[in-house]
Structures are given as structure tokens and as C-alpha cells.
């Protein structure tokens, strides 16, 4: 599963790139509630969606996400 490394770092990247949570979710092809659940640690994110988001925000995977193994 892929999770958010740091909610604060994720939000900082969103805002520094001029997006709102809602706008980023729309651009990434997901609902705002799903993205909020990912940020809150309630849901993981697919590798495909994580790649889309890091492309939109022009960051590296390791800046925002981590792989969680159980």
C-alpha cells in the first residue's frame, strides 16, 4: 500500500503549486473526499494515482509518499 509520508509536506506542495485540495483532486481524476481520506491515512493511494499527483506537483515520489508493508 502507498501512503502519505507527511500530511503537512503534502499540503505545502499543493499550495506552493497554486492548487487547492479540490483542484488537485480534479486534475488527478479522483474525488476530493478520496484525496482527503488518503491525506488522513484512512485510505492508501494506487501507484498510478501517486504518479499522476507527483507529476502535477513536480516532486519526487519520496517527497510525498511511502510504501507501507504489513
MDAnalysis code that builds the backbone (N, CA, C; Angstrom):
import MDAnalysis as mda
import numpy as np

u = mda.Universe.empty(210, n_residues=70, atom_resindex=np.repeat(np.arange(70), 3), trajectory=True)
u.add_TopologyAttr("name", ["N", "CA", "C"] * 70)
u.add_TopologyAttr("resid", np.arange(1, 71))
u.add_TopologyAttr("resname", ["UNK", "UNK", "UNK", "UNK", "UNK", "UNK", "UNK", "UNK", "UNK", "UNK", "UNK", "UNK", "UNK", "UNK", "UNK", "UNK", "UNK", "UNK", "UNK", "UNK", "UNK", "UNK", "UNK", "UNK", "UNK", "UNK", "UNK", "UNK", "UNK", "UNK", "UNK", "UNK", "UNK", "UNK", "UNK", "UNK", "UNK", "UNK", "UNK", "UNK", "UNK", "UNK", "UNK", "UNK", "UNK", "UNK", "UNK", "UNK", "UNK", "UNK", "UNK", "UNK", "UNK", "UNK", "UNK", "UNK", "UNK", "UNK", "UNK", "UNK", "UNK", "UNK", "UNK", "UNK", "UNK", "UNK", "UNK", "UNK", "UNK", "UNK"])
u.atoms.positions = np.array([
    [0.840, -1.173, 0.000],
    [0.000, 0.000, 0.000],
    [0.891, 1.244, 0.000],
    [0.417, 2.281, -0.617],
    [1.139, 3.552, -0.653],
    [0.387, 4.543, 0.220],
    [1.114, 5.207, 1.093],
    [0.518, 6.203, 1.983],
    [1.260, 7.518, 1.898],
    [0.681, 8.530, 2.498],
    [1.287, 9.862, 2.545],
    [2.339, 9.881, 3.642],
    [3.511, 10.366, 3.295],
    [4.624, 10.427, 4.247],
    [4.353, 11.482, 5.324],
    [3.938, 12.666, 4.909],
    [3.677, 13.762, 5.842],
    [2.528, 14.602, 5.288],
    [1.462, 14.692, 6.049],
    [0.313, 15.486, 5.619],
    [0.726, 16.944, 5.405],
    [1.537, 17.474, 6.300],
    [1.964, 18.876, 6.178],
    [2.788, 19.102, 4.913],
    [3.710, 18.209, 4.613],
    [4.535, 18.339, 3.409],
    [3.669, 18.230, 2.156],
    [2.692, 17.345, 2.192],
    [1.787, 17.168, 1.053],
    [0.986, 18.449, 0.816],
    [0.402, 18.994, 1.881],
    [-0.379, 20.232, 1.750],
    [0.501, 21.391, 1.296],
    [1.717, 21.455, 1.801],
    [2.644, 22.511, 1.395],
    [2.925, 22.434, -0.105],
    [3.149, 21.226, -0.617],
    [3.401, 21.051, -2.048],
    [2.182, 21.466, -2.872],
    [0.991, 21.141, -2.382],
    [-0.236, 21.524, -3.091],
    [-0.326, 23.045, -3.185],
    [-0.203, 23.715, -2.054],
    [-0.386, 25.163, -2.020],
    [0.733, 25.909, -2.733],
    [1.974, 25.431, -2.626],
    [3.095, 26.079, -3.319],
    [2.941, 26.011, -4.835],
    [2.208, 25.009, -5.306],
    [1.974, 24.870, -6.741],
    [0.681, 25.543, -7.185],
    [0.046, 26.265, -6.273],
    [-1.123, 27.047, -6.626],
    [-2.430, 26.276, -6.723],
    [-2.481, 25.108, -6.099],
    [-3.681, 24.283, -6.142],
    [-4.392, 24.294, -4.802],
    [-5.670, 24.010, -4.859],
    [-6.421, 23.664, -3.662],
    [-6.537, 22.146, -3.653],
    [-6.955, 21.597, -2.548],
    [-7.151, 20.153, -2.461],
    [-8.174, 19.694, -3.507],
    [-9.237, 20.454, -3.652],
    [-10.291, 20.121, -4.620],
    [-9.762, 20.168, -6.045],
    [-9.012, 21.211, -6.375],
    [-8.489, 21.352, -7.736],
    [-7.487, 20.249, -8.063],
    [-6.622, 19.914, -7.103],
    [-5.668, 18.831, -7.330],
    [-6.401, 17.510, -7.549],
    [-7.405, 17.251, -6.732],
    [-8.178, 16.014, -6.884],
    [-8.802, 15.933, -8.271],
    [-9.383, 17.029, -8.730],
    [-9.982, 17.058, -10.072],
    [-8.938, 16.773, -11.143],
    [-7.788, 17.454, -11.047],
    [-6.722, 17.250, -12.044],
    [-6.189, 15.828, -12.034],
    [-6.185, 15.200, -10.853],
    [-5.671, 13.835, -10.714],
    [-6.737, 12.788, -11.045],
    [-7.970, 13.221, -11.286],
    [-9.031, 12.287, -11.646],
    [-9.580, 11.501, -10.469],
    [-9.640, 12.150, -9.319],
    [-10.185, 11.489, -8.142],
    [-11.088, 12.467, -7.402],
    [-11.892, 11.955, -6.503],
    [-12.778, 12.835, -5.751],
    [-11.998, 13.523, -4.632],
    [-12.497, 14.677, -4.224],
    [-11.871, 15.420, -3.139],
    [-11.940, 14.612, -1.850],
    [-13.045, 13.902, -1.634],
    [-13.174, 13.109, -0.405],
    [-12.172, 11.951, -0.388],
    [-11.919, 11.343, -1.544],
    [-10.934, 10.266, -1.610],
    [-9.532, 10.805, -1.308],
    [-9.196, 11.950, -1.887],
    [-7.882, 12.542, -1.623],
    [-7.761, 12.925, -0.150],
    [-8.829, 13.442, 0.432],
    [-8.815, 13.769, 1.862],
    [-8.596, 12.522, 2.713],
    [-9.217, 11.417, 2.311],
    [-9.030, 10.160, 3.044],
    [-7.599, 9.649, 2.924],
    [-6.985, 9.847, 1.775],
    [-5.580, 9.471, 1.601],
    [-4.711, 10.327, 2.521],
    [-4.966, 11.629, 2.534],
    [-4.191, 12.534, 3.394],
    [-4.363, 12.211, 4.871],
    [-5.558, 11.788, 5.246],
    [-5.828, 11.463, 6.638],
    [-5.381, 10.077, 7.046],
    [-4.839, 9.305, 6.098],
    [-4.357, 7.967, 6.395],
    [-5.449, 6.910, 6.451],
    [-6.670, 7.271, 6.079],
    [-7.779, 6.317, 6.095],
    [-7.766, 5.413, 4.868],
    [-7.206, 5.915, 3.764],
    [-7.092, 5.139, 2.516],
    [-5.653, 5.222, 2.026],
    [-5.250, 4.202, 1.303],
    [-3.994, 4.267, 0.573],
    [-4.285, 4.857, -0.797],
    [-3.256, 4.976, -1.605],
    [-3.409, 5.501, -2.957],
    [-2.743, 4.530, -3.919],
    [-3.296, 4.406, -5.093],
    [-2.722, 3.488, -6.073],
    [-1.421, 4.064, -6.622],
    [-0.529, 3.197, -7.072],
    [0.712, 3.687, -7.681],
    [0.441, 4.613, -8.864],
    [-0.573, 4.302, -9.643],
    [-0.908, 5.123, -10.816],
    [-1.316, 6.537, -10.394],
    [-2.178, 6.643, -9.387],
    [-2.619, 7.962, -8.925],
    [-1.480, 8.718, -8.245],
    [-0.635, 8.004, -7.500],
    [0.518, 8.656, -6.877],
    [1.425, 9.251, -7.950],
    [1.632, 8.520, -9.037],
    [2.468, 9.010, -10.138],
    [1.853, 10.238, -10.787],
    [0.534, 10.230, -10.954],
    [-0.158, 11.392, -11.529],
    [0.050, 12.616, -10.636],
    [-0.126, 12.432, -9.329],
    [-0.006, 13.556, -8.397],
    [1.414, 14.105, -8.363],
    [2.423, 13.243, -8.321],
    [3.796, 13.763, -8.286],
    [4.143, 14.464, -9.599],
    [3.533, 14.029, -10.695],
    [3.728, 14.724, -11.968],
    [3.098, 16.109, -11.954],
    [1.901, 16.214, -11.427],
    [1.207, 17.506, -11.341],
    [1.980, 18.469, -10.450],
    [2.472, 17.973, -9.320],
    [3.142, 18.825, -8.340],
    [4.646, 18.961, -8.583],
    [5.179, 18.258, -9.574],
    [6.608, 18.319, -9.919],
    [7.508, 18.028, -8.717],
    [7.205, 16.920, -8.041],
    [8.016, 16.475, -6.910],
    [8.398, 15.016, -7.124],
    [9.260, 14.512, -6.272],
    [9.653, 13.107, -6.326],
    [8.711, 12.278, -5.460],
    [8.579, 11.004, -5.776],
    [7.726, 10.098, -5.010],
    [8.045, 10.166, -3.522],
    [9.336, 10.080, -3.197],
    [9.765, 10.039, -1.797],
    [9.523, 11.340, -1.044],
    [9.240, 12.428, -1.758],
    [8.916, 13.696, -1.092],
    [7.555, 13.629, -0.416],
    [6.630, 12.874, -1.000],
    [5.238, 12.864, -0.516],
    [4.731, 11.517, -0.039],
    [5.237, 10.442, -0.626],
    [4.647, 9.128, -0.383],
    [5.658, 8.145, 0.193],
    [5.123, 7.097, 0.797],
    [5.947, 5.985, 1.264],
    [5.198, 4.687, 1.018],
    [5.936, 3.609, 0.866],
    [5.346, 2.301, 0.689],
    [5.187, 1.675, 2.061],
    [3.976, 1.243, 2.349],
    [3.666, 0.645, 3.650],
    [3.495, -0.848, 3.452],
    [4.310, -1.625, 4.143],
    [4.186, -3.085, 4.062],
    [3.646, -3.598, 5.382],
    [2.883, -4.642, 5.308],
    [2.292, -5.203, 6.531],
    [2.835, -6.566, 6.792],
])
